[in-house]
């Protein structure tokens, strides 16, 4: 250690040299992908994933947080009863869905438990992803008031009549049940009002793939601009 009388130790840089700071890491551009049930958002999401885009799916995370042994499932059993479990002890999604669509109060109780757990796990996984942009698939984006948390919102859209047809064909739902499911979601117009980008999914699979490819290039360009020194405010 130098004494007060000692000259200052030699340095490799002049005293008036500017301080060096670590480069700031610009967060990836986050795109929320949403749409009504049976609109084709899962197919669009898979196509983005095939292009190498980091992707998180709220439905998958919703399944993960209620796996046997999780605190969320234990809380649900305490609040809603053991009949929410199937014979193997797993969360019975179909049975619970039928119950909550017929009971709005029960639905609120369910969402008060599951939504915070899903958001926390979503945030944890998103922080671990890289890439210039991410796709977050959130079916209830509009219903939960989260659209303004994203830089862009991509809506996969189709007419309600087509949703009903697909839903009955896919899940074996009756017309009455399918209509009830649609009525419990945000309206088509509410989703479109929240959108920056819209895929009109009424054509072929190849049409959908072309929509996704075009948006992929656009989102890469937007992400690159955000990463540039001018966009980040640096000279």
Phi, psi and omega in degrees: 000137179287143172277165180305334183274345183289148175292156179296147180295150180293144177237158182275350181234148176298156184297330183267013179294142179295147179293140178269135178236148178294141179299139179287139176269117179279127181297146178301150172296131183250123181248123174269125177254124181218176180166162178292166179300139179064025178274341182107014182293327179293321177295317178297318180299318179298325180290321174298318181296322177299333178276003177089014181280129174300132188222138173238138183242118181299324179296319179294317178295323177299324176289320184295322185284351177245023173295153177307135180093353180277150178299326181296316179295319179300319180292322178296318179297320179296317185277323188252346179103157184290348181286359174281355180259147174274186185297336181268001179089008177268158178296125182268089187298317183295316180296316181294321180300317179296322180292314187286332178291336178267354186218092182303325180294320177295322179297318178298319179295319178298312183292330178295336179268314188279322185298315177298322179294319179294316180297319180296316180291324176301311182298319181297315181288322180298321181295338182269353182271151175246203180093157182293329176212158179237150171252125175248113182273112185228095181303322183259034181303311183289317182299327182265005175067033185255003185301323183284000177272359184240150179292324177217151176239124177251122180252128170267120191238145168204161182298148179304325179298322178290322176301314180300314181299313181294319183296316179294322179290322184283313187255355184071022181287150172285164178300318181297316180295317180297318178296322180294322178296315179296321181293337179279349181262170173300155179285164177302317182294323178298320177293316180296325178296333181272352190276142164266326182226146182227130168257118176272102189263072178238006182253214182271172176298322178295323176299315180298318181297323179291319174305312183296317181299319179294314179296324179302315179295319179297317182291325176297318178295316178299318181294320180296322178296323179292330182277348184287153180304321181295319182290329182270001175085013180257149178269000000 
